[in-house]
Amino acid sequence: MQLHIPAFANATASVTALLFSLCSLVLAAFPDRAYPFFNFLFHVHLAPSVYPLSWGVYLSGLAAWVVALWLAGAGFAWLYNRL
């Protein structure tokens, strides 16, 4: 079975965009509860005032993660097809 590389990469990028947007929405809506949860989840102490969530921060983070995971998805599908 072969993976269709563009379809797999697009699916990976779409899921990434959805999860990033949901995470940002939770962080914007409930910052007092989100930071302790993220501290627990990632085993680190996140400072809530380091990067205030703005449209610029959200859009640049979204673009960076979507592009990175699209490339990773395409690379994974290519490698899977080569094996």
Phi, psi and omega in degrees: 000133179253142173271139174279110191302309180297322180294318179295317179295319178295320178295318178298316179294323180294316178295321178299314180298319179296312181293321177297318180293319177296318179297316179294323178296316178297317180296320180288322184281323185227063183296327181291334178261334184289317183298315176298324179294315179293326175300316178294316185294318185259000178059037177222166175257108180268130178275121185293340184261006183292307180233096176295137183287117175233173179298322180295317178295316180298310184292322179290320176295318178299313180297316182297313182292320181295315179296314181298316182283335172296314179297318179295318178296318178295318178296318178297314180296319178298313180296318178301318180292332180283336183279000000 
